[in-house]
Amino acid sequence: MTEVPVDAVPCRLCATLVARDATVCPSCGAKEPWVPDEPSINPRVIRLAMWGGGIVLVGLLLFVSGLMMFGPRAEEGERDHRPPGTASEVHGSR
């Protein structure tokens, strides 16, 4: 019988069992015949990037909505959100 090493993984191309420390598959010649299970980037960095991106996205949405409500293209009458009587009283008392 053929002896299979305990630390063997299937090749990513031909599925032949190869040792974990092999740099080339003996069957198909693929370089780096297996992909490690652990992620190549620290999960903490990924989580930080996702939170940072979410915060930036929310900030941009708030900025754009503020521009739409109070920006230069808003009509003059829409900028003052006080009741109509209050705005004239404040300007007249100065």
Jmol script that loads the backbone (N, CA, C; Angstrom):
load data "model"
ATOM      1  N   MET A   1       0.823  -1.178   0.000  1.00  0.00           N
ATOM      2  CA  MET A   1       0.000   0.000   0.000  1.00  0.00           C
ATOM      3  C   MET A   1       0.873   1.250   0.000  1.00  0.00           C
ATOM      4  N   THR A   2       0.301   2.312  -0.557  1.00  0.00           N
ATOM      5  CA  THR A   2       1.011   3.579  -0.587  1.00  0.00           C
ATOM      6  C   THR A   2       0.805   4.277   0.743  1.00  0.00           C
ATOM      7  N   GLU A   3       1.901   4.740   1.310  1.00  0.00           N
ATOM      8  CA  GLU A   3       1.820   5.415   2.597  1.00  0.00           C
ATOM      9  C   GLU A   3       1.558   6.901   2.379  1.00  0.00           C
ATOM     10  N   VAL A   4       0.513   7.435   3.010  1.00  0.00           N
ATOM     11  CA  VAL A   4       0.150   8.845   2.885  1.00  0.00           C
ATOM     12  C   VAL A   4       0.704   9.567   4.107  1.00  0.00           C
ATOM     13  N   PRO A   5       1.464  10.641   3.884  1.00  0.00           N
ATOM     14  CA  PRO A   5       1.971  11.391   5.033  1.00  0.00           C
ATOM     15  C   PRO A   5       0.816  11.985   5.839  1.00  0.00           C
ATOM     16  N   VAL A   6       1.020  12.062   7.135  1.00  0.00           N
ATOM     17  CA  VAL A   6      -0.023  12.591   8.015  1.00  0.00           C
ATOM     18  C   VAL A   6      -0.287  14.060   7.699  1.00  0.00           C
ATOM     19  N   ASP A   7       0.753  14.784   7.320  1.00  0.00           N
ATOM     20  CA  ASP A   7       0.633  16.212   7.067  1.00  0.00           C
ATOM     21  C   ASP A   7       0.464  16.478   5.573  1.00  0.00           C
ATOM     22  N   ALA A   8      -0.481  15.778   4.939  1.00  0.00           N
ATOM     23  CA  ALA A   8      -0.697  15.925   3.497  1.00  0.00           C
ATOM     24  C   ALA A   8      -1.994  16.684   3.233  1.00  0.00           C
ATOM     25  N   VAL A   9      -1.963  17.487   2.177  1.00  0.00           N
ATOM     26  CA  VAL A   9      -3.134  18.250   1.763  1.00  0.00           C
ATOM     27  C   VAL A   9      -3.322  18.050   0.271  1.00  0.00           C
ATOM     28  N   PRO A  10      -4.549  18.198  -0.240  1.00  0.00           N
ATOM     29  CA  PRO A  10      -4.748  18.033  -1.681  1.00  0.00           C
ATOM     30  C   PRO A  10      -4.197  19.227  -2.460  1.00  0.00           C
ATOM     31  N   CYS A  11      -3.666  18.945  -3.630  1.00  0.00           N
ATOM     32  CA  CYS A  11      -3.174  19.992  -4.529  1.00  0.00           C
ATOM     33  C   CYS A  11      -4.369  20.824  -5.000  1.00  0.00           C
ATOM     34  N   ARG A  12      -4.155  22.124  -5.173  1.00  0.00           N
ATOM     35  CA  ARG A  12      -5.257  23.003  -5.564  1.00  0.00           C
ATOM     36  C   ARG A  12      -5.663  22.816  -7.018  1.00  0.00           C
ATOM     37  N   LEU A  13      -4.809  22.199  -7.836  1.00  0.00           N
ATOM     38  CA  LEU A  13      -5.144  21.995  -9.242  1.00  0.00           C
ATOM     39  C   LEU A  13      -5.573  20.567  -9.556  1.00  0.00           C
ATOM     40  N   CYS A  14      -4.778  19.591  -9.103  1.00  0.00           N
ATOM     41  CA  CYS A  14      -5.072  18.210  -9.506  1.00  0.00           C
ATOM     42  C   CYS A  14      -5.616  17.335  -8.379  1.00  0.00           C
ATOM     43  N   ALA A  15      -5.677  17.851  -7.153  1.00  0.00           N
ATOM     44  CA  ALA A  15      -6.222  17.161  -5.977  1.00  0.00           C
ATOM     45  C   ALA A  15      -5.398  15.966  -5.531  1.00  0.00           C
ATOM     46  N   THR A  16      -4.170  15.823  -6.012  1.00  0.00           N
ATOM     47  CA  THR A  16      -3.270  14.780  -5.518  1.00  0.00           C
ATOM     48  C   THR A  16      -2.740  15.214  -4.163  1.00  0.00           C
ATOM     49  N   LEU A  17      -2.603  14.261  -3.239  1.00  0.00           N
ATOM     50  CA  LEU A  17      -2.107  14.605  -1.913  1.00  0.00           C
ATOM     51  C   LEU A  17      -0.626  14.961  -1.988  1.00  0.00           C
ATOM     52  N   VAL A  18      -0.279  16.113  -1.416  1.00  0.00           N
ATOM     53  CA  VAL A  18       1.111  16.572  -1.347  1.00  0.00           C
ATOM     54  C   VAL A  18       1.407  16.988   0.082  1.00  0.00           C
ATOM     55  N   ALA A  19       2.680  16.989   0.424  1.00  0.00           N
ATOM     56  CA  ALA A  19       3.091  17.398   1.771  1.00  0.00           C
ATOM     57  C   ALA A  19       2.898  18.907   1.922  1.00  0.00           C
ATOM     58  N   ARG A  20       2.637  19.340   3.159  1.00  0.00           N
ATOM     59  CA  ARG A  20       2.425  20.766   3.404  1.00  0.00           C
ATOM     60  C   ARG A  20       3.661  21.601   3.100  1.00  0.00           C
ATOM     61  N   ASP A  21       4.829  21.036   3.251  1.00  0.00           N
ATOM     62  CA  ASP A  21       6.052  21.797   3.010  1.00  0.00           C
ATOM     63  C   ASP A  21       6.519  21.721   1.552  1.00  0.00           C
ATOM     64  N   ALA A  22       5.750  21.085   0.671  1.00  0.00           N
ATOM     65  CA  ALA A  22       6.128  20.978  -0.740  1.00  0.00           C
ATOM     66  C   ALA A  22       5.941  22.323  -1.430  1.00  0.00           C
ATOM     67  N   THR A  23       6.897  22.684  -2.274  1.00  0.00           N
ATOM     68  CA  THR A  23       6.790  23.934  -3.031  1.00  0.00           C
ATOM     69  C   THR A  23       6.246  23.685  -4.435  1.00  0.00           C
ATOM     70  N   VAL A  24       6.321  22.433  -4.913  1.00  0.00           N
ATOM     71  CA  VAL A  24       5.835  22.070  -6.243  1.00  0.00           C
ATOM     72  C   VAL A  24       5.085  20.744  -6.124  1.00  0.00           C
ATOM     73  N   CYS A  25       3.960  20.620  -6.811  1.00  0.00           N
ATOM     74  CA  CYS A  25       3.202  19.367  -6.814  1.00  0.00           C
ATOM     75  C   CYS A  25       3.952  18.349  -7.663  1.00  0.00           C
ATOM     76  N   PRO A  26       4.197  17.148  -7.132  1.00  0.00           N
ATOM     77  CA  PRO A  26       4.921  16.138  -7.918  1.00  0.00           C
ATOM     78  C   PRO A  26       4.091  15.600  -9.088  1.00  0.00           C
ATOM     79  N   SER A  27       2.773  15.749  -9.035  1.00  0.00           N
ATOM     80  CA  SER A  27       1.923  15.207 -10.089  1.00  0.00           C
ATOM     81  C   SER A  27       1.743  16.181 -11.260  1.00  0.00           C
ATOM     82  N   CYS A  28       1.331  17.426 -10.959  1.00  0.00           N
ATOM     83  CA  CYS A  28       1.028  18.380 -12.034  1.00  0.00           C
ATOM     84  C   CYS A  28       2.065  19.495 -12.169  1.00  0.00           C
ATOM     85  N   GLY A  29       2.951  19.648 -11.196  1.00  0.00           N
ATOM     86  CA  GLY A  29       3.992  20.662 -11.268  1.00  0.00           C
ATOM     87  C   GLY A  29       3.549  22.053 -10.857  1.00  0.00           C
ATOM     88  N   ALA A  30       2.396  22.175 -10.221  1.00  0.00           N
ATOM     89  CA  ALA A  30       1.904  23.484  -9.798  1.00  0.00           C
ATOM     90  C   ALA A  30       2.776  24.033  -8.683  1.00  0.00           C
ATOM     91  N   LYS A  31       3.132  25.327  -8.800  1.00  0.00           N
ATOM     92  CA  LYS A  31       3.885  25.971  -7.728  1.00  0.00           C
ATOM     93  C   LYS A  31       2.927  26.296  -6.599  1.00  0.00           C
ATOM     94  N   GLU A  32       3.388  26.176  -5.387  1.00  0.00           N
ATOM     95  CA  GLU A  32       2.560  26.357  -4.189  1.00  0.00           C
ATOM     96  C   GLU A  32       1.264  25.568  -4.332  1.00  0.00           C
ATOM     97  N   PRO A  33       1.319  24.247  -4.251  1.00  0.00           N
ATOM     98  CA  PRO A  33       0.160  23.401  -4.545  1.00  0.00           C
ATOM     99  C   PRO A  33      -1.005  23.510  -3.556  1.00  0.00           C
ATOM    100  N   TRP A  34      -0.814  24.137  -2.435  1.00  0.00           N
ATOM    101  CA  TRP A  34      -1.929  24.261  -1.498  1.00  0.00           C
ATOM    102  C   TRP A  34      -1.981  25.677  -0.952  1.00  0.00           C
ATOM    103  N   VAL A  35      -3.172  26.099  -0.570  1.00  0.00           N
ATOM    104  CA  VAL A  35      -3.392  27.429  -0.015  1.00  0.00           C
ATOM    105  C   VAL A  35      -3.643  27.251   1.477  1.00  0.00           C
ATOM    106  N   PRO A  36      -2.918  27.991   2.315  1.00  0.00           N
ATOM    107  CA  PRO A  36      -3.128  27.838   3.756  1.00  0.00           C
ATOM    108  C   PRO A  36      -4.538  28.261   4.174  1.00  0.00           C
ATOM    109  N   ASP A  37      -5.037  27.651   5.229  1.00  0.00           N
ATOM    110  CA  ASP A  37      -6.391  27.931   5.717  1.00  0.00           C
ATOM    111  C   ASP A  37      -6.491  29.281   6.412  1.00  0.00           C
ATOM    112  N   GLU A  38      -5.415  29.715   7.060  1.00  0.00           N
ATOM    113  CA  GLU A  38      -5.470  30.967   7.794  1.00  0.00           C
ATOM    114  C   GLU A  38      -5.423  32.148   6.817  1.00  0.00           C
ATOM    115  N   PRO A  39      -6.106  33.220   7.143  1.00  0.00           N
ATOM    116  CA  PRO A  39      -6.100  34.382   6.254  1.00  0.00           C
ATOM    117  C   PRO A  39      -4.723  35.033   6.213  1.00  0.00           C
ATOM    118  N   SER A  40      -4.414  35.654   5.088  1.00  0.00           N
ATOM    119  CA  SER A  40      -3.104  36.273   4.943  1.00  0.00           C
ATOM    120  C   SER A  40      -3.041  37.632   5.629  1.00  0.00           C
ATOM    121  N   ILE A  41      -4.189  38.245   5.894  1.00  0.00           N
ATOM    122  CA  ILE A  41      -4.240  39.532   6.582  1.00  0.00           C
ATOM    123  C   ILE A  41      -4.836  39.296   7.967  1.00  0.00           C
ATOM    124  N   ASN A  42      -4.315  40.004   8.924  1.00  0.00           N
ATOM    125  CA  ASN A  42      -4.799  39.896  10.292  1.00  0.00           C
ATOM    126  C   ASN A  42      -6.289  40.259  10.344  1.00  0.00           C
ATOM    127  N   PRO A  43      -7.131  39.425  10.940  1.00  0.00           N
ATOM    128  CA  PRO A  43      -8.569  39.733  11.015  1.00  0.00           C
ATOM    129  C   PRO A  43      -8.859  41.048  11.731  1.00  0.00           C
ATOM    130  N   ARG A  44      -8.008  41.449  12.667  1.00  0.00           N
ATOM    131  CA  ARG A  44      -8.206  42.715  13.362  1.00  0.00           C
ATOM    132  C   ARG A  44      -8.074  43.893  12.400  1.00  0.00           C
ATOM    133  N   VAL A  45      -7.130  43.786  11.459  1.00  0.00           N
ATOM    134  CA  VAL A  45      -6.947  44.843  10.461  1.00  0.00           C
ATOM    135  C   VAL A  45      -8.166  44.909   9.547  1.00  0.00           C
ATOM    136  N   ILE A  46      -8.687  43.754   9.154  1.00  0.00           N
ATOM    137  CA  ILE A  46      -9.883  43.714   8.303  1.00  0.00           C
ATOM    138  C   ILE A  46     -11.064  44.351   9.026  1.00  0.00           C
ATOM    139  N   ARG A  47     -11.254  44.009  10.290  1.00  0.00           N
ATOM    140  CA  ARG A  47     -12.362  44.557  11.075  1.00  0.00           C
ATOM    141  C   ARG A  47     -12.217  46.074  11.217  1.00  0.00           C
ATOM    142  N   LEU A  48     -11.005  46.547  11.479  1.00  0.00           N
ATOM    143  CA  LEU A  48     -10.762  47.980  11.613  1.00  0.00           C
ATOM    144  C   LEU A  48     -11.047  48.704  10.300  1.00  0.00           C
ATOM    145  N   ALA A  49     -10.644  48.108   9.182  1.00  0.00           N
ATOM    146  CA  ALA A  49     -10.899  48.721   7.875  1.00  0.00           C
ATOM    147  C   ALA A  49     -12.403  48.783   7.584  1.00  0.00           C
ATOM    148  N   MET A  50     -13.131  47.741   7.932  1.00  0.00           N
ATOM    149  CA  MET A  50     -14.572  47.737   7.704  1.00  0.00           C
ATOM    150  C   MET A  50     -15.265  48.813   8.550  1.00  0.00           C
ATOM    151  N   TRP A  51     -14.918  48.921   9.824  1.00  0.00           N
ATOM    152  CA  TRP A  51     -15.520  49.947  10.683  1.00  0.00           C
ATOM    153  C   TRP A  51     -15.150  51.332  10.187  1.00  0.00           C
ATOM    154  N   GLY A  52     -13.892  51.529   9.830  1.00  0.00           N
ATOM    155  CA  GLY A  52     -13.454  52.829   9.326  1.00  0.00           C
ATOM    156  C   GLY A  52     -14.195  53.212   8.055  1.00  0.00           C
ATOM    157  N   GLY A  53     -14.341  52.258   7.148  1.00  0.00           N
ATOM    158  CA  GLY A  53     -15.071  52.523   5.911  1.00  0.00           C
ATOM    159  C   GLY A  53     -16.534  52.845   6.167  1.00  0.00           C
ATOM    160  N   GLY A  54     -17.139  52.162   7.115  1.00  0.00           N
ATOM    161  CA  GLY A  54     -18.534  52.437   7.459  1.00  0.00           C
ATOM    162  C   GLY A  54     -18.703  53.826   8.045  1.00  0.00           C
ATOM    163  N   ILE A  55     -17.777  54.228   8.908  1.00  0.00           N
ATOM    164  CA  ILE A  55     -17.849  55.560   9.514  1.00  0.00           C
ATOM    165  C   ILE A  55     -17.667  56.638   8.450  1.00  0.00           C
ATOM    166  N   VAL A  56     -16.722  56.430   7.535  1.00  0.00           N
ATOM    167  CA  VAL A  56     -16.508  57.392   6.456  1.00  0.00           C
ATOM    168  C   VAL A  56     -17.753  57.474   5.564  1.00  0.00           C
ATOM    169  N   LEU A  57     -18.355  56.340   5.262  1.00  0.00           N
ATOM    170  CA  LEU A  57     -19.556  56.326   4.433  1.00  0.00           C
ATOM    171  C   LEU A  57     -20.706  57.082   5.095  1.00  0.00           C
ATOM    172  N   VAL A  58     -20.925  56.866   6.369  1.00  0.00           N
ATOM    173  CA  VAL A  58     -21.990  57.578   7.089  1.00  0.00           C
ATOM    174  C   VAL A  58     -21.692  59.076   7.100  1.00  0.00           C
ATOM    175  N   GLY A  59     -20.440  59.443   7.326  1.00  0.00           N
ATOM    176  CA  GLY A  59     -20.072  60.859   7.309  1.00  0.00           C
ATOM    177  C   GLY A  59     -20.338  61.500   5.960  1.00  0.00           C
ATOM    178  N   LEU A  60     -19.983  60.797   4.889  1.00  0.00           N
ATOM    179  CA  LEU A  60     -20.238  61.335   3.550  1.00  0.00           C
ATOM    180  C   LEU A  60     -21.732  61.475   3.275  1.00  0.00           C
ATOM    181  N   LEU A  61     -22.519  60.495   3.704  1.00  0.00           N
ATOM    182  CA  LEU A  61     -23.966  60.585   3.520  1.00  0.00           C
ATOM    183  C   LEU A  61     -24.557  61.770   4.278  1.00  0.00           C
ATOM    184  N   LEU A  62     -24.084  62.002   5.499  1.00  0.00           N
ATOM    185  CA  LEU A  62     -24.566  63.149   6.261  1.00  0.00           C
ATOM    186  C   LEU A  62     -24.157  64.462   5.590  1.00  0.00           C
ATOM    187  N   PHE A  63     -22.935  64.519   5.075  1.00  0.00           N
ATOM    188  CA  PHE A  63     -22.459  65.720   4.399  1.00  0.00           C
ATOM    189  C   PHE A  63     -23.282  66.008   3.153  1.00  0.00           C
ATOM    190  N   VAL A  64     -23.530  64.991   2.349  1.00  0.00           N
ATOM    191  CA  VAL A  64     -24.298  65.178   1.119  1.00  0.00           C
ATOM    192  C   VAL A  64     -25.733  65.568   1.439  1.00  0.00           C
ATOM    193  N   SER A  65     -26.331  64.952   2.448  1.00  0.00           N
ATOM    194  CA  SER A  65     -27.703  65.327   2.794  1.00  0.00           C
ATOM    195  C   SER A  65     -27.754  66.754   3.330  1.00  0.00           C
ATOM    196  N   GLY A  66     -26.715  67.185   4.048  1.00  0.00           N
ATOM    197  CA  GLY A  66     -26.651  68.569   4.505  1.00  0.00           C
ATOM    198  C   GLY A  66     -26.532  69.538   3.342  1.00  0.00           C
ATOM    199  N   LEU A  67     -25.743  69.173   2.345  1.00  0.00           N
ATOM    200  CA  LEU A  67     -25.632  70.022   1.155  1.00  0.00           C
ATOM    201  C   LEU A  67     -26.955  70.119   0.418  1.00  0.00           C
ATOM    202  N   MET A  68     -27.657  69.011   0.349  1.00  0.00           N
ATOM    203  CA  MET A  68     -28.942  69.027  -0.358  1.00  0.00           C
ATOM    204  C   MET A  68     -29.966  69.879   0.382  1.00  0.00           C
ATOM    205  N   MET A  69     -29.930  69.872   1.715  1.00  0.00           N
ATOM    206  CA  MET A  69     -30.909  70.627   2.482  1.00  0.00           C
ATOM    207  C   MET A  69     -30.545  72.104   2.609  1.00  0.00           C
ATOM    208  N   PHE A  70     -29.265  72.401   2.836  1.00  0.00           N
ATOM    209  CA  PHE A  70     -28.862  73.763   3.157  1.00  0.00           C
ATOM    210  C   PHE A  70     -27.865  74.344   2.170  1.00  0.00           C
ATOM    211  N   GLY A  71     -27.586  73.663   1.092  1.00  0.00           N
ATOM    212  CA  GLY A  71     -26.566  74.086   0.152  1.00  0.00           C
ATOM    213  C   GLY A  71     -26.970  75.264  -0.707  1.00  0.00           C
ATOM    214  N   PRO A  72     -26.094  75.665  -1.611  1.00  0.00           N
ATOM    215  CA  PRO A  72     -26.349  76.847  -2.441  1.00  0.00           C
ATOM    216  C   PRO A  72     -27.533  76.686  -3.386  1.00  0.00           C
ATOM    217  N   ARG A  73     -27.927  75.482  -3.712  1.00  0.00           N
ATOM    218  CA  ARG A  73     -29.046  75.289  -4.641  1.00  0.00           C
ATOM    219  C   ARG A  73     -30.387  75.285  -3.923  1.00  0.00           C
ATOM    220  N   ALA A  74     -30.381  75.287  -2.576  1.00  0.00           N
ATOM    221  CA  ALA A  74     -31.644  75.339  -1.834  1.00  0.00           C
ATOM    222  C   ALA A  74     -32.267  76.714  -2.041  1.00  0.00           C
ATOM    223  N   GLU A  75     -33.565  76.757  -2.103  1.00  0.00           N
ATOM    224  CA  GLU A  75     -34.250  78.035  -2.302  1.00  0.00           C
ATOM    225  C   GLU A  75     -34.094  78.897  -1.056  1.00  0.00           C
ATOM    226  N   GLU A  76     -34.125  80.185  -1.241  1.00  0.00           N
ATOM    227  CA  GLU A  76     -33.890  81.123  -0.136  1.00  0.00           C
ATOM    228  C   GLU A  76     -34.907  80.937   0.988  1.00  0.00           C
ATOM    229  N   GLY A  77     -36.153  80.686   0.632  1.00  0.00           N
ATOM    230  CA  GLY A  77     -37.193  80.529   1.641  1.00  0.00           C
ATOM    231  C   GLY A  77     -37.055  79.253   2.450  1.00  0.00           C
ATOM    232  N   GLU A  78     -36.338  78.277   1.957  1.00  0.00           N
ATOM    233  CA  GLU A  78     -36.210  77.002   2.653  1.00  0.00           C
ATOM    234  C   GLU A  78     -35.085  76.995   3.676  1.00  0.00           C
ATOM    235  N   ARG A  79     -34.214  77.971   3.661  1.00  0.00           N
ATOM    236  CA  ARG A  79     -33.065  77.953   4.566  1.00  0.00           C
ATOM    237  C   ARG A  79     -33.461  78.284   5.998  1.00  0.00           C
ATOM    238  N   ASP A  80     -34.466  79.091   6.186  1.00  0.00           N
ATOM    239  CA  ASP A  80     -34.881  79.486   7.518  1.00  0.00           C
ATOM    240  C   ASP A  80     -36.010  78.555   7.957  1.00  0.00           C
ATOM    241  N   HIS A  81     -35.770  77.775   8.998  1.00  0.00           N
ATOM    242  CA  HIS A  81     -36.753  76.781   9.414  1.00  0.00           C
ATOM    243  C   HIS A  81     -37.575  77.241  10.614  1.00  0.00           C
ATOM    244  N   ARG A  82     -37.486  78.525  10.955  1.00  0.00           N
ATOM    245  CA  ARG A  82     -38.319  79.058  12.038  1.00  0.00           C
ATOM    246  C   ARG A  82     -39.699  79.381  11.486  1.00  0.00           C
ATOM    247  N   PRO A  83     -40.685  79.452  12.328  1.00  0.00           N
ATOM    248  CA  PRO A  83     -42.020  79.837  11.856  1.00  0.00           C
ATOM    249  C   PRO A  83     -41.967  81.233  11.217  1.00  0.00           C
ATOM    250  N   PRO A  84     -42.856  81.524  10.261  1.00  0.00           N
ATOM    251  CA  PRO A  84     -42.788  82.782   9.508  1.00  0.00           C
ATOM    252  C   PRO A  84     -42.834  84.025  10.389  1.00  0.00           C
ATOM    253  N   GLY A  85     -43.616  84.064  11.424  1.00  0.00           N
ATOM    254  CA  GLY A  85     -43.710  85.246  12.273  1.00  0.00           C
ATOM    255  C   GLY A  85     -42.457  85.468  13.097  1.00  0.00           C
ATOM    256  N   THR A  86     -41.815  84.439  13.508  1.00  0.00           N
ATOM    257  CA  THR A  86     -40.644  84.530  14.376  1.00  0.00           C
ATOM    258  C   THR A  86     -39.454  85.136  13.650  1.00  0.00           C
ATOM    259  N   ALA A  87     -39.247  84.783  12.397  1.00  0.00           N
ATOM    260  CA  ALA A  87     -38.092  85.260  11.649  1.00  0.00           C
ATOM    261  C   ALA A  87     -38.144  86.764  11.456  1.00  0.00           C
ATOM    262  N   SER A  88     -39.325  87.321  11.171  1.00  0.00           N
ATOM    263  CA  SER A  88     -39.431  88.765  10.960  1.00  0.00           C
ATOM    264  C   SER A  88     -39.302  89.532  12.270  1.00  0.00           C
ATOM    265  N   GLU A  89     -39.765  88.969  13.378  1.00  0.00           N
ATOM    266  CA  GLU A  89     -39.662  89.633  14.673  1.00  0.00           C
ATOM    267  C   GLU A  89     -38.211  89.736  15.120  1.00  0.00           C
ATOM    268  N   VAL A  90     -37.427  88.711  14.865  1.00  0.00           N
ATOM    269  CA  VAL A  90     -36.043  88.708  15.285  1.00  0.00           C
ATOM    270  C   VAL A  90     -35.262  89.746  14.506  1.00  0.00           C
ATOM    271  N   HIS A  91     -35.488  89.855  13.188  1.00  0.00           N
ATOM    272  CA  HIS A  91     -34.766  90.810  12.372  1.00  0.00           C
ATOM    273  C   HIS A  91     -35.230  92.245  12.661  1.00  0.00           C
ATOM    274  N   GLY A  92     -36.485  92.421  13.018  1.00  0.00           N
ATOM    275  CA  GLY A  92     -37.008  93.758  13.284  1.00  0.00           C
ATOM    276  C   GLY A  92     -36.566  94.299  14.635  1.00  0.00           C
ATOM    277  N   SER A  93     -36.208  93.476  15.602  1.00  0.00           N
ATOM    278  CA  SER A  93     -35.843  93.924  16.931  1.00  0.00           C
ATOM    279  C   SER A  93     -34.410  94.427  17.004  1.00  0.00           C
ATOM    280  N   ARG A  94     -33.615  94.224  16.028  1.00  0.00           N
ATOM    281  CA  ARG A  94     -32.200  94.644  16.072  1.00  0.00           C
ATOM    282  C   ARG A  94     -32.040  96.086  15.783  1.00  0.00           C
TER     283      ARG A  94
END
end "model"
wireframe off; spacefill off
backbone 0.3
color backbone group
